[in-house]
Amino acid sequence: MGKRRCEIKKFIRTNERIRVPQVRLIGPDGGQLGVVSIQAALDLANQHELDLVEVAAGANPPVCRIIDFSKFKYDQEKKEREAKKHQKQGRLKEIRLKPNIDEHDFQTKVRQAITFLKKKDKVKINLFFRGRQMEHLDLGRKVLDKFIADAQGEGQVEKQPALEGRIMSFVIAPK
């Protein structure tokens, strides 16, 4: 069974879909026109050849505005795009190591971590211990300390190395 994406579309009532006796009206120039009947608001919108759009349904009475609906919708979508653009993408990348890692493999992992840090991603380094390696935690600590020293130029340690079961891990955040 696949995942379904639920998107909630905000439904905006316009013109004849507004079913309340009175509305607080904002004119085409942005000025307050006060509380008027829905029929008077619709007539005024028709005179200006624009739409009556409900902008604040929760108010009592609801706030409606006389504007071009397609332009209103475009402006709303533009604001959403701008808000999305300024959101911080907080991704966490993970790199796995073992205490007896070879030097070349180690350098490859460091380069990969630096690449992630340059892309503004956080990097979690996990060092896995197997079997009797648990008796030599100091070797794992040396590997992690060397990793921290090599990646120091691009990032800073956000979470210090800690042992959780058979995994010693820490997090590096971009500078």
matplotlib code that plots the C-alpha trace (Angstrom):
import matplotlib.pyplot as plt

x = [0.0, 1.6, 1.8, -0.9, -0.1, -2.9, -2.9, -5.3, -6.4, -7.7, -11.2, -11.9, -15.5, -16.3, -19.3, -22.6, -20.8, -20.7, -23.8, -24.1, -26.6, -23.9, -20.2, -17.5, -16.5, -13.2, -13.4, -11.3, -9.0, -8.4, -10.6, -13.1, -16.7, -18.2, -20.8, -23.2, -25.6, -24.3, -26.5, -25.2, -21.6, -22.3, -23.9, -20.8, -18.5, -20.4, -20.3, -16.5, -16.4, -14.5, -15.1, -16.3, -13.7, -14.0, -10.6, -11.4, -14.2, -13.6, -14.5, -18.0, -19.2, -16.9, -14.5, -14.9, -12.9, -13.7, -10.7, -9.9, -10.0, -7.3, -4.9, -5.7, -5.0, -1.8, -0.6, -1.5, 0.6, 3.5, 3.5, 3.5, 6.4, 8.4, 7.7, 8.9, 12.1, 13.1, 12.5, 15.7, 16.2, 17.4, 18.6, 20.7, 23.1, 24.6, 28.1, 29.0, 32.5, 34.1, 37.1, 39.5, 38.8, 41.7, 43.3, 42.1, 38.5, 38.7, 39.8, 37.0, 34.4, 35.9, 35.7, 32.1, 31.2, 32.8, 30.7, 27.6, 28.6, 29.3, 25.7, 24.6, 23.5, 24.2, 26.2, 25.8, 28.9, 28.1, 31.0, 29.8, 31.5, 31.1, 31.9, 35.1, 35.7, 33.6, 36.6, 38.6, 36.4, 39.5, 40.4, 36.9, 37.3, 40.7, 39.0, 36.2, 38.7, 40.7, 37.5, 36.6, 40.1, 39.9, 36.4, 37.1, 37.5, 34.0, 31.9, 31.7, 30.7, 27.1, 26.8, 29.8, 30.7, 28.6, 28.2, 24.7, 24.7, 27.2, 27.3, 29.4, 28.1, 28.3, 26.8, 28.7, 26.8, 27.9, 29.7]
y = [0.0, 3.3, 6.5, 9.1, 12.7, 14.7, 18.3, 20.6, 23.3, 26.4, 27.0, 30.7, 31.7, 34.2, 36.1, 34.0, 31.4, 33.8, 32.8, 35.4, 38.3, 41.0, 41.5, 44.0, 45.4, 46.6, 48.5, 48.0, 50.9, 49.2, 51.6, 50.4, 50.6, 49.4, 46.6, 46.2, 43.5, 40.8, 41.9, 45.5, 44.1, 41.9, 44.9, 47.1, 44.3, 43.9, 47.7, 47.6, 44.4, 42.6, 39.8, 39.8, 37.6, 36.5, 37.2, 36.6, 34.1, 33.8, 37.4, 38.5, 39.6, 38.1, 40.4, 40.6, 42.5, 43.7, 42.6, 40.5, 36.9, 35.6, 38.3, 37.6, 33.9, 34.6, 36.9, 34.2, 31.6, 34.0, 34.6, 30.9, 30.4, 33.2, 31.7, 28.3, 29.8, 31.3, 28.1, 26.4, 22.9, 21.1, 17.8, 15.3, 13.1, 10.0, 8.5, 5.1, 4.1, 1.2, 1.5, -0.4, 1.7, 2.0, 5.4, 5.9, 4.9, 7.3, 10.2, 9.4, 9.6, 12.9, 14.3, 13.2, 14.8, 18.1, 18.0, 17.6, 20.5, 22.7, 22.0, 23.3, 19.8, 18.5, 15.3, 12.5, 10.3, 6.8, 4.5, 0.9, -1.6, -5.3, -8.2, -7.7, -4.2, -3.1, -3.7, -1.1, 2.0, 4.1, 3.1, 4.3, 7.5, 8.2, 7.6, 10.1, 12.7, 12.5, 12.9, 16.0, 17.4, 16.8, 18.3, 21.2, 23.7, 23.2, 22.5, 22.6, 19.8, 20.3, 17.1, 15.6, 11.9, 9.7, 5.9, 4.6, 0.8, -0.4, 2.9, 5.9, 9.0, 12.8, 15.5, 18.2, 21.3, 23.6, 26.9]
z = [0.0, -1.1, 0.9, 0.1, 0.4, 2.1, 0.9, 2.6, 0.3, 1.9, 0.5, -0.2, -0.7, -3.4, -4.7, -4.3, -2.2, 0.7, 2.8, 5.6, 6.0, 6.5, 5.9, 6.8, 3.4, 2.2, -1.1, -4.3, -3.2, 0.2, 2.2, 4.9, 3.7, 7.0, 7.7, 4.7, 3.6, 1.3, -1.5, -1.4, -1.3, -4.4, -6.2, -5.5, -6.7, -9.9, -10.5, -10.3, -12.4, -9.6, -7.2, -3.6, -1.8, 1.9, 3.4, 7.1, 7.6, 11.4, 12.1, 13.1, 10.7, 8.1, 6.3, 2.5, 0.0, -3.5, -5.7, -8.7, -7.4, -9.8, -8.7, -5.1, -5.6, -7.4, -4.5, -2.0, -3.9, -4.2, -0.5, 0.2, -2.2, -0.5, 2.9, 1.7, 0.2, 3.6, 5.5, 6.7, 5.3, 8.4, 6.9, 8.9, 7.0, 8.5, 8.1, 9.5, 10.7, 12.5, 15.0, 12.7, 9.6, 7.0, 6.5, 2.9, 3.8, 6.8, 4.5, 2.1, 4.9, 6.1, 2.6, 2.3, 5.6, 4.5, 1.3, 3.3, 5.6, 2.6, 1.5, 5.0, 6.2, 9.6, 9.8, 12.4, 12.7, 14.0, 15.1, 15.4, 17.8, 17.2, 19.5, 21.4, 20.1, 23.0, 25.2, 23.3, 23.4, 23.6, 19.9, 18.8, 20.7, 19.0, 15.5, 16.4, 17.8, 14.6, 12.6, 14.6, 14.0, 10.2, 9.8, 12.1, 9.2, 7.8, 10.9, 14.6, 17.0, 18.0, 20.2, 21.8, 21.2, 23.4, 23.7, 23.2, 23.4, 20.8, 18.9, 19.7, 17.9, 17.6, 15.4, 13.4, 12.3, 9.5, 10.5]

ax = plt.figure().add_subplot(projection="3d")
ax.plot(x, y, z, "-o")
ax.set_aspect("equal")
plt.show()
